[in-house]
Amino acid sequence: MPTIRSIKTPCTALIVLGWACLLPVRAADVTGTMTLEEKVRLVVGTGMDFPGAPGAAAPATAVEMPVPGAAGGTAAIARLGMTSMVLADGPAGLRIAPTRGNDTDNTYYCTAFPIETLLASTWDTELVYRVGQAVGNEVLEYGVDVLLAPALNLHRNPLCGRNFEYYSEDPLVAGRMTAAMVRGVQSQGVGTSIKHFAANNQETNRMSVNTIVSERALRELYLEGFRIAVEEGQPWTVMSSYNKINGVYTSESPDLLTKILREDWGFKGFVMSDWFGGSDPVAQMKAGNDLLTPGTPDQSAKILAAVREGRLDEKVLDRNVARILQILAQSPRYKGYRYSNKPDLKAHATVARQAAAEGMVLLKNARGTLPLAGKIKTVAAFGNTSYDIVTGGSGSGKVNEAYRVTLVEGLRSSGLSLNASLQDLYAGYIKEAKARQPSPRQGDLMAMMMGFPLVEEMQVDADLAARMAQEADVALVTLGRNSGEGKDRQAEAGDFALSQREVSMLQAVSKAFQAKGKKTVVVLNIGGVIETASWRDLADAIVLAWQGGQETGNAIVDVLSGKVNPSGRLASTFPMSYTDVPSAKSFPGIALETPGSERPATDGWNVRVPAEVVYGEDIYVGYRYYRTFKVPVAYEFGYGLSYTQFEYGNPAVGPTHFTDKVTVGIDVKNTGKVAGREVVQVYLSAPARKLDKPKEELVAFGKTGLLQPGETRRLSFEIKAEDLASFDEASSSWVAEAGAYQVEIGDSVKDIRQTATFDLDKELTVKKVNKALTPTRQINRLHP
Ligand code: BGC
């Protein structure tokens, strides 16, 4: 009897499966030998034994994971030689259980890499590829087959609690970063699952919210990053999201999972649901959501009944099974890979530290405050997170790392001394504040989801600040934030805005140090955008450190000391205030009245409350909005300072009449005194005759290597027809309008150094795609 085992010699086998020999799957060969029950076992995951999880399989039915702490897996079917496929999070590194019951001799820690928002700020796809290689190696060596990452939902609104897991407000940056990460991870012979597909831009009512959004905003923004990632990265799998789009759960949407993903983009892998996502397993099967994760007995029963009762064609199951098997055939467990459980954590920590430092953004540096010069010996470190650093967000994106380097540890190992009395004060305060917190129950999902960040409560008054200004050479004030799965952030003080206690600390420190002619440096240890405009004058320098993973403290000190010249640039805008955010009025939508019941409260993270959110800002997200509507921002998209300066020269943009592409060349010269790297951004301003357009859009970017003082490097880019085009809903096609296009080359969306124009003589239909995901009602624009 043919079994999947025979695919182990793929090109000679009777059954041709797997991409190893690039032949199409002959599903019937394998599925023909499987019973209906076996097929159902394959398309419904093995469950999840996690207290507190919504609808989690009872422990008795959840199969024990081959790798403890993994989020899920597919069933092993011994009769057919099918091994299980182990699936584990996540976007900042692998998440598995670090210790295992009786196995007291071994530990299974993983490297906590920087959060994706920091990685995007590197604008360095080659570096992100290397991070991917390191993560992928841990996936492989810990016996996992598919990493549930990277995640690439857009930063539609700064309050989304999971923004730290996502890259950017711009789909080109998000798509390129994702593709690089996917290629890096998959270079190790394991898979990825790019998520959450699609328009999953908030946590409030996450399991049920109906995202109402135009086809154009979907195509140009919310789907575009996924398109790039699928085409350039070829991920093994895609994870559909929890939300609905225009009335249909994404996991039940044939438009999304078949018409767009497979027909328009040519995706060849399989789709899995987000954990417990969607509501109708039969509709999910039909739509092309091939695997239901983590999988419940109820889902299996429903699928089985539907086939038996003729409501679900078994051929649909065969198709889904074949897609899963095709990936199984390339998975390391199936191939019999003997994993070591001993990845090179030391080498990976080096990659993590380098990536962290490269993605930190210098927001302000008045009068050369940084790098800290030789005369600085003693540092007064204020703020809880100087001592209790946040390495990453909470929820499924959290990594169980073996250690984390705090800022003060980083300072100490770089040879700087800390003011001891201030350190003692914080140590006492933090110990006491932590003791007051409820301790998370072991394995409690809710606790893992929420995380327990410390609120800044210690009072730093004028006396303490004055004493420190006397004793120390410089003040470091660290402001920390954390967020995570299941909960969005708040616009209020203490979250998006600084708390009163934080402001008074900054005021006291800044005043006292200034009085002594000394500087105040603010370090932002945050996972998402916060308000900076109201307090930035109090700081001499501001380093946006993000959450840099386990090496955060060392990486911050690398930047503060000048060992690394900061080259991070913002991949999302910092607005002046929350009310300036284009989606401020609609985020996070509303819970809907249900007939005969009280208006339901907004859910926690797993209750399904009928709710909707209307993307009334349409295509005007992030810089596309601020620039077009001339709304001033605190720090614009693409912004970031360096310890050196760069000059842009010899631009060459041509030809002047577009036929199939325009090439852009530019010299970047380091005109300053220290070595550094520059990020060059290419924007395009398109004619807006038929369709309205953002003032400009990013079409290419690149980063120089380390340029020594006086050194010049030439960067080149290509602008293709698709970069000129906008999505025309009327014809379901990408259309480039005739007229003059302006190319803008700069080091931020505002700081444009060179411009050039070219013409497109005749309107061009670049690509026609399927009509899909049409809203069922009129969407009122928030910004006409
Ligand atoms: C998250 C996913 C994650 C999955 C498995 C879900 O709650 O939304 O991102 O991969 O859990 O842990």
Boltz pocket constraint, residues with backbone or C-beta under 6 A from the ligand:
constraints:
  - pocket:
      binder: B
      contacts: [[A, 71], [A, 89], [A, 148], [A, 195], [A, 274], [A, 275], [A, 396], [A, 485]]
      max_distance: 6.0
